[in-house]
Amino acid sequence: MSLNDFARTPLLFGPSPIHPLPRLSEALGGEVEIWAKREDCNSGIAFGGNKVRKLEYLVADALAQGCDTLVSIGG
């Protein structure tokens, strides 16, 4: 079973941007490139990143069940 098997309501603007971290790469010896995936940059809803990704599936399921209210709590 894959995530494609589940309904999803898109809430994000698109793919998460990735940024190189050259100072960290250098601090670790410079033989590898370290990159950060910025999950905090693409929702516009909040600064939760991966929390919004989870909500995409919860919202779709709630709508399919006819819900008009959704409460999601997490940290």
C-alpha positions, 0 to 999 in steps of 0.5 A: 500500500502506498500514500497514493492509495489514500485521498489527499486535499492539497494544502501546500504550494508545491514541493519543499525547497532545498537549500545547501548548507555549505558551512555545515558541509565544511565543518564536517570536513567538506567531503560531502554536501549537506542540504536542508529540505525546508518544510517550513516554507511552502504552506502559508497556513502555518510554519509546521511543514510536515504537520501540514502534509499530515493534514492533507490526508486528515482533511480529505478523510474528514471531507469524505465522511461529511465532516464540517469541523476538524480539530488537529492537535500536535506538537 
